Amino acid sequence: MLSFAEDFCRGLGVATLLLSTSELQPAALAFYRAAGYRLDRQERICEASVKTIGGNVLRSYFSKRLGR
């Protein structure tokens, strides 16, 4: 699915794909790194949200340049 999303975005002329995940999903962190995504920043989310089971979760933001 990630490869499909990258190809789709390339077709639209998107130069960089951005995504994020949290420390609650270590497999996703490893998957994105293995797929060539660069960690741009991390931030601690103190408040609970619909995406977390509580607050104080480390969120990681990644990017990847999509060549033609």
GISUL-V396861 format. One record per backbone hydrogen bond with DSSP energy under -1.0 kcal/mol. CO is the residue of the C=O (numbers start at 0). NH is the residue of the N-H. E is the energy in kcal/mol with one decimal. If there is no record, write none. Layout:
BEGIN
co = {CO:CO}
nh = {NH:NH}
e = {E:E}
END
This chain:
BEGIN
co = {0:1:2:3:4:5:6:7:8:9:14:16:18:20:21:24:25:26:27:28:29:30:31:32:37:40:42:44:48:56:57:58:59:60:60:61:62:63}
nh = {4:5:6:7:8:9:10:11:13:12:65:63:61:59:24:28:29:30:31:32:33:34:36:35:62:60:58:56:51:44:22:42:20:39:40:18:37:16}
e = {-2.6:-2.6:-2.6:-2.8:-2.5:-2.6:-2.2:-1.1:-2.6:-1.6:-3.3:-1.7:-3.2:-3.3:-2.1:-1.8:-2.1:-2.5:-2.7:-1.8:-2.5:-1.5:-2.5:-1.6:-1.8:-2.9:-3.1:-2.1:-1.1:-3.3:-2.2:-2.3:-2.0:-3.0:-1.4:-2.0:-3.2:-2.7}
END
